[in-house]
Amino acid sequence: MGPTADRARIEEFRRQIQARPAELHCQPVLPLSRVPSYDPALECVAGRHVDLRPYCLYDGENVTIVPGGLTRVALQEGSLIVNSSQGGWQ
């Protein structure tokens, strides 16, 4: 990720962006909350970053936020990557 990337990784991305700017996407890094989560590898509870994705319904006029949502948890300590394709669980 950008803020934790070393100089070589940043230069690699710079070359990729210059070569194929329409194929790459960027997004800002957002601070995530931390919650106590069970870590099966450590067999204990440890703080992990999480995000909450609420369910919103739109009928063309009104937006309704429904109870519940999807929470994803980062598997590794300090990681901000919480999606399932990058090693998070739900």
Secondary structure, DSSP 8 states (H G I E B T S, - for coil): -GGG--HHHHHHHHHHHHH-GGG---------EEEEEEETTTTEEEEEEEEEEEEEEE-SS-EEEEEEEEEEE-SSTT----SGGGT-B-
